[in-house]
Amino acid sequence: ETGVTQTPRHLVMGMTNKKSLKCEQHLGHNAMYWYKQSAKKPLELMFVYNFKEQTENNSVPSRFSPECPNSSHLFLHLHTLQPEDSALYLCASSQELADNTEAFFGQGTRLTVV
Amino acid sequence: AQKVTQAQTEISVVEKEDVTLDCVYETRDTTYYLFWYKQPPSGELVFLIRRNSFDEQNEISGRYSWNFQKSTSSFNFTITASQVVDSAVYFCALSGPPMDSNYQLIWGAGTKLIIKP
């Protein structure tokens, strides 16, 4: 148990569906992240939030829409996804917005787009 | 440009054997940080170690040890007397100086470690 909880753990959605991934941390951290992990590829950083403000968007397609209502919660809203978007989506948090600090990860949401 | 290379895609050993996971990095920064994370089948990445570029002292934590050598730009990870529970994917990562605007972690592709009973 890392203190970062992601729901759902598994999600199958059609290309016309709209769904949301949820991440919650009870560690009192100020920074939260969304990563995409595809088979045989390095982790891809998608979005970064610091004190609820988005500070990074790594050229992520607009069909992925993040939301951070408070420092403890992070959402990833999905719509009109493509099959190549199937991957493990990991949420992480860290005390500060600097990657020289330890990041805590959730168990991820395994997304399958059909 | 920054880069992390984990050349070993998959390693399989028998329990109780020692195993070393290689990590080679590239960076132009003089201050940087290196990390190792473990990803068990449950999915979450678990932090194992962080090392800054000014500290080349090797680290030992139980059965785990890390060998940092700036001369070869390597940060290798050794598990002594491996156990089945060590089976996981292990990631090496690199970050730049603190407070650098380019603060993103650069990840290696990971090494899948299989420990057979």
HADDOCK unambig.tbl for C-alpha pairs under 7 A between the chains (distance, minus, plus):
assign (segid A and resid 40 and name CA) (segid B and resid 109 and name CA) 6.73 0.50 0.50
assign (segid A and resid 41 and name CA) (segid B and resid 109 and name CA) 5.70 0.50 0.50
assign (segid A and resid 42 and name CA) (segid B and resid 107 and name CA) 5.81 0.50 0.50
assign (segid A and resid 42 and name CA) (segid B and resid 108 and name CA) 5.76 0.50 0.50
assign (segid A and resid 42 and name CA) (segid B and resid 109 and name CA) 4.37 0.50 0.50
assign (segid A and resid 43 and name CA) (segid B and resid 107 and name CA) 6.22 0.50 0.50
assign (segid A and resid 98 and name CA) (segid B and resid 98 and name CA) 6.04 0.50 0.50
assign (segid A and resid 98 and name CA) (segid B and resid 99 and name CA) 6.51 0.50 0.50
assign (segid A and resid 98 and name CA) (segid B and resid 103 and name CA) 5.75 0.50 0.50
assign (segid A and resid 99 and name CA) (segid B and resid 95 and name CA) 5.95 0.50 0.50
assign (segid A and resid 99 and name CA) (segid B and resid 103 and name CA) 5.75 0.50 0.50
assign (segid A and resid 99 and name CA) (segid B and resid 104 and name CA) 6.12 0.50 0.50
assign (segid A and resid 99 and name CA) (segid B and resid 105 and name CA) 5.93 0.50 0.50
assign (segid A and resid 100 and name CA) (segid B and resid 33 and name CA) 6.05 0.50 0.50
assign (segid A and resid 100 and name CA) (segid B and resid 95 and name CA) 6.45 0.50 0.50
assign (segid A and resid 100 and name CA) (segid B and resid 98 and name CA) 6.31 0.50 0.50
assign (segid A and resid 102 and name CA) (segid B and resid 47 and name CA) 6.72 0.50 0.50
assign (segid A and resid 104 and name CA) (segid B and resid 46 and name CA) 7.00 0.50 0.50
assign (segid A and resid 105 and name CA) (segid B and resid 44 and name CA) 5.47 0.50 0.50
assign (segid A and resid 105 and name CA) (segid B and resid 45 and name CA) 5.50 0.50 0.50
assign (segid A and resid 105 and name CA) (segid B and resid 46 and name CA) 6.97 0.50 0.50
assign (segid A and resid 106 and name CA) (segid B and resid 44 and name CA) 5.14 0.50 0.50
assign (segid A and resid 107 and name CA) (segid B and resid 42 and name CA) 6.37 0.50 0.50
assign (segid A and resid 107 and name CA) (segid B and resid 43 and name CA) 4.60 0.50 0.50
assign (segid A and resid 107 and name CA) (segid B and resid 44 and name CA) 3.90 0.50 0.50
assign (segid A and resid 108 and name CA) (segid B and resid 43 and name CA) 6.08 0.50 0.50
assign (segid A and resid 108 and name CA) (segid B and resid 44 and name CA) 6.43 0.50 0.50
